[in-house]
Amino acid sequence: MIGRYYLAQARQGLLHDLQYRTAAAFSLFGFLLEPVIYLAVWRSVAIARGGAVAGYSLDQLTAYYVVWSLVRAMNLALTPYTWEWRIQSGRLNDLLSRPIHPFHHDFAFFAGQKIVWITLWLPFAVVLWFTFRPSIEVTPLRVGAFAVAIWLAFTIRLARSARLTAAARRAGRRQQGCAQRRSQCQLLQHDKPSVAVRRTCTTTSRNMKATPTAFTPRPIAISGMR
């Protein structure tokens, strides 16, 4: 079942970006602009210093930033801001009502999108390759190790984002609960509370001071946000 679900969601992600390929191309261009700027800056620095920076030659620096552009495209995943949008809009309720964890939905959907993103990245990489002539030694073993590492990195980032969001939500609910109990204690100050109530209010005040500020990110839209 899980295998068929992954295939179906990957196909949906692929069709999504094929249908909105212009938006995907502009999003990818925005993410790849940073490596190109770094490449231009550090090539200028290397040329000014005789062709090397900290032991890295001009060709090695170029190769690093060309490969980094691929890593940047592959490691795009949901952010805590998108999780907040899901919670506020009710989208998360729909995902939780399914008989499978939302992580599998996101992983498979993004895996399908990566096909379109890598296809769009290839012309970009070809232009960089023939423009700057990087020094990259490609072997089957290195390509295989890189493929495994990049997918593991994407998995870790997606899982870390989900865990961070869950921790932030727990902290927010705890602070909200402490605030509600504190309001109740303030209302009881006009009466004569019992010893147990006074102890509860004292504990609530201490928890309010020890509880960190809730995580309240701003919404942000990225390619693939549903």
C-alpha positions as CSV (number, residue, x, y, z in Angstrom):
1,M,0.0,0.0,0.0
2,I,2.7,2.5,1.0
3,G,4.5,1.9,-2.3
4,R,1.4,2.6,-4.4
5,Y,0.7,5.7,-2.3
6,Y,4.2,7.0,-2.9
7,L,3.9,6.5,-6.7
8,A,0.5,8.2,-6.8
9,Q,1.7,11.2,-4.8
10,A,4.9,11.5,-6.7
11,R,2.9,11.5,-10.0
12,Q,0.7,14.2,-8.5
13,G,3.7,16.3,-7.6
14,L,5.1,15.8,-11.1
15,L,1.9,16.8,-12.8
16,H,1.5,19.8,-10.5
17,D,4.8,21.3,-11.5
18,L,4.4,20.4,-15.2
19,Q,1.1,22.3,-15.2
20,Y,2.6,25.2,-13.3
21,R,6.1,25.0,-14.9
22,T,6.5,28.7,-15.4
23,A,6.0,29.3,-11.6
24,A,8.3,26.4,-10.9
25,A,11.0,27.9,-13.2
26,F,10.8,31.4,-11.6
27,S,10.9,29.8,-8.1
28,L,14.0,27.8,-9.1
29,F,15.6,30.9,-10.6
30,G,15.2,32.7,-7.3
31,F,16.9,29.9,-5.4
32,L,19.7,29.5,-7.9
33,L,20.5,33.2,-8.0
34,E,22.4,33.1,-4.7
35,P,24.9,30.4,-5.8
36,V,25.6,32.4,-9.0
37,I,26.2,35.6,-7.0
38,Y,28.6,33.7,-4.7
39,L,30.3,32.2,-7.7
40,A,30.9,35.6,-9.3
41,V,32.2,37.1,-6.1
42,W,34.6,34.3,-5.1
43,R,35.9,34.0,-8.6
44,S,36.8,37.7,-8.6
45,V,38.5,37.2,-5.2
46,A,40.4,34.2,-6.4
47,I,41.6,36.0,-9.6
48,A,42.7,39.0,-7.5
49,R,44.7,36.7,-5.2
50,G,46.5,34.9,-8.0
51,G,44.0,32.2,-8.8
52,A,43.3,30.6,-5.4
53,V,41.5,31.2,-2.1
54,A,42.4,29.3,1.1
55,G,44.0,26.5,-1.0
56,Y,41.0,26.2,-3.4
57,S,41.8,26.9,-7.1
58,L,39.6,28.8,-9.4
59,D,38.2,25.6,-11.0
60,Q,37.5,24.0,-7.7
61,L,35.6,27.1,-6.4
62,T,33.5,27.0,-9.6
63,A,32.8,23.3,-9.2
64,Y,31.7,23.8,-5.6
65,Y,29.1,26.4,-6.5
66,V,27.8,24.6,-9.6
67,V,27.2,21.5,-7.4
68,W,25.8,23.6,-4.6
69,S,23.1,24.9,-7.0
70,L,22.0,21.3,-7.5
71,V,22.1,20.7,-3.8
72,R,20.0,23.8,-3.2
73,A,17.4,22.7,-5.7
74,M,17.2,19.2,-4.2
75,N,17.0,20.3,-0.6
76,L,13.9,22.5,-0.9
77,A,11.3,21.4,1.5
78,L,8.4,22.7,3.6
79,T,9.3,25.3,6.2
80,P,7.7,26.0,9.6
81,Y,5.9,28.9,8.0
82,T,4.1,26.6,5.6
83,W,3.1,24.3,8.5
84,E,1.6,27.3,10.2
85,W,-0.4,28.1,7.1
86,R,-1.6,24.5,7.0
87,I,-2.7,24.7,10.7
88,Q,-4.5,28.1,10.3
89,S,-6.2,27.2,7.0
90,G,-7.3,23.8,8.2
91,R,-5.3,22.0,5.5
92,L,-3.6,19.9,8.2
93,N,-6.9,18.5,9.3
94,D,-7.4,17.0,5.8
95,L,-3.9,15.4,5.9
96,L,-4.4,14.0,9.4
97,S,-7.7,12.4,8.4
98,R,-5.9,10.2,5.9
99,P,-4.7,6.7,7.0
100,I,-1.0,7.7,6.5
101,H,1.3,10.2,8.2
102,P,1.6,13.6,6.5
103,F,5.4,13.1,6.2
104,H,4.9,10.4,3.6
105,H,2.5,12.7,1.6
106,D,5.0,15.5,1.6
107,F,8.0,13.3,0.8
108,A,6.4,11.6,-2.1
109,F,4.9,14.9,-3.5
110,F,8.2,16.7,-3.4
111,A,10.0,13.7,-4.9
112,G,7.7,14.1,-7.9
113,Q,8.4,17.8,-8.1
114,K,12.2,17.2,-8.0
115,I,12.0,15.6,-11.5
116,V,10.7,18.9,-12.9
117,W,13.2,21.0,-10.9
118,I,16.2,18.9,-11.9
119,T,15.1,19.1,-15.5
120,L,14.9,22.9,-15.3
121,W,18.3,22.9,-13.5
122,L,20.1,21.0,-16.3
123,P,20.2,23.9,-18.8
124,F,21.3,26.2,-16.0
125,A,24.2,23.8,-15.1
126,V,25.2,23.4,-18.8
127,V,25.5,27.2,-19.1
128,L,27.6,27.5,-16.0
129,W,29.7,24.5,-17.1
130,F,30.7,25.9,-20.5
131,T,31.0,29.5,-19.2
132,F,33.3,28.8,-16.2
133,R,34.8,25.3,-17.0
134,P,34.7,23.8,-13.5
135,S,37.1,21.0,-12.5
136,I,34.9,18.0,-11.5
137,E,36.0,14.4,-11.7
138,V,32.9,12.4,-12.2
139,T,32.9,8.6,-11.5
140,P,30.1,6.1,-11.0
141,L,31.0,5.7,-7.3
142,R,30.9,9.4,-6.6
143,V,27.7,9.9,-8.5
144,G,26.0,7.1,-6.5
145,A,27.3,8.3,-3.2
146,F,26.1,11.9,-4.0
147,A,22.7,10.6,-5.0
148,V,22.3,8.7,-1.7
149,A,23.6,11.7,0.3
150,I,21.4,14.3,-1.3
151,W,18.2,12.2,-0.8
152,L,19.2,11.6,2.8
153,A,19.8,15.3,3.3
154,F,16.4,16.1,1.9
155,T,14.7,13.5,4.1
156,I,16.4,14.9,7.2
157,R,15.5,18.4,6.4
158,L,11.8,17.5,5.8
159,A,11.7,15.6,9.0
160,R,13.5,18.3,11.0
161,S,11.0,20.9,9.8
162,A,8.1,18.8,10.9
163,R,9.6,18.1,14.3
164,L,10.4,21.8,14.8
165,T,6.8,22.7,14.0
166,A,5.5,20.1,16.4
167,A,7.7,21.4,19.2
168,A,6.7,25.0,18.5
169,R,3.0,24.1,18.6
170,R,3.5,22.3,21.9
171,A,5.2,25.3,23.4
172,G,2.4,27.6,22.1
173,R,-0.3,25.4,23.6
174,R,1.5,25.2,26.9
175,Q,1.8,29.0,27.1
176,Q,-1.8,29.5,26.1
177,G,-2.9,27.1,28.8
178,C,-0.7,28.9,31.4
179,A,-2.2,32.2,30.3
180,Q,-5.8,30.9,30.7
181,R,-5.0,29.5,34.2
182,R,-3.4,32.8,35.1
183,S,-6.5,34.7,34.0
184,Q,-8.7,32.4,36.2
185,C,-6.4,33.0,39.1
186,Q,-6.7,36.8,38.7
187,L,-10.5,36.4,38.8
188,L,-10.3,34.4,42.0
189,Q,-8.3,37.2,43.7
190,H,-11.5,39.0,44.4
191,D,-12.8,36.0,46.4
192,K,-11.2,34.0,49.1
193,P,-9.5,31.1,47.4
194,S,-8.5,28.0,49.3
195,V,-4.9,27.0,50.0
196,A,-4.9,24.5,47.1
197,V,-6.1,27.2,44.7
198,R,-3.4,29.6,45.9
199,R,-0.8,27.0,45.4
200,T,-2.1,26.3,41.9
201,C,-2.0,30.0,41.0
202,T,1.6,30.3,42.4
203,T,2.7,27.4,40.2
204,T,1.0,28.8,37.2
205,S,2.8,32.1,37.6
206,R,6.2,30.3,37.8
207,N,5.4,28.3,34.7
208,M,4.5,31.5,32.8
209,K,7.9,32.9,33.7
210,A,9.7,29.7,32.7
211,T,7.8,29.1,29.4
212,P,9.5,30.5,26.3
213,T,7.7,32.7,24.0
214,A,5.5,30.8,21.5
215,F,6.7,30.4,18.0
216,T,4.7,32.7,15.8
217,P,6.1,32.7,12.3
218,R,4.8,34.7,9.4
219,P,3.1,32.9,6.5
220,I,5.1,32.5,3.4
221,A,4.3,30.9,0.0
222,I,6.7,28.5,-1.7
223,S,6.4,26.3,-4.7
224,G,4.6,23.1,-3.9
225,M,2.6,24.6,-0.9
226,R,-0.8,23.1,-0.9
